[in-house]
Amino acid sequence: MKAGLETYAFTTVHSHNFDHYREINRFVKKELGAHSLFYQYIPQMKDDPLMIPPNNWHELKKWVLLEENISHMNFVRDFFMLSGNACSGGNFVFTVKVDGSVQPCPFINNIALGNIKNNSIWWIFRKRFRNKDLVEFKSTPPECTDCALESVCGGGCKVGNDKQFGHYNCRDMKGKDKIMEDIPTFF
């Protein structure tokens, strides 16, 4: 921060800290002087006890985006428009693991797009959609193709789908009316 860089605290919201999100936000802003970002916990197993109910996630999003930080709501909206759906993995988000392998998401370990020890990140970026595993990962689930919200949701969080349902390419939504409660995002 002394160098003038924008500084963020990234908090994963789960069942143990949900009741404290306002305190976390206040601490990050007042004590640290940073921007507070929140991310929905990604389940690591079926019926993960750290998951929060969808209505709690909706409550937090509404507070952050419509009450606490309206200008950031515009960023989130633009983020969805730029990425094409809720999953930015492989579009413009990449994770470089300690061994140099490049994955489309920090929560994925089984879709190697390349390795920065062998190729530049730009080479990997240009060639990423030649990877059949990434193409399958990014594809919209068949049951979502007639949904009006397909371009926003794309089936939801691909990693969460894998952990909850055993594969990436399935719908995690219960219906169009549940999009705001269920859509995974950070803000």
Helices and strands as residue ranges (DSSP letters): E 8-13, G 18-20, H 21-27, I 28-32, E 35-40, H 54-62, I 63-68, H 70-83, E 95-96, E 101-103, E 114-115, H 121-127, G 128-130, H 132-138, G 142-144, H 150-153, H 158-165, G 176-178, H 179-182
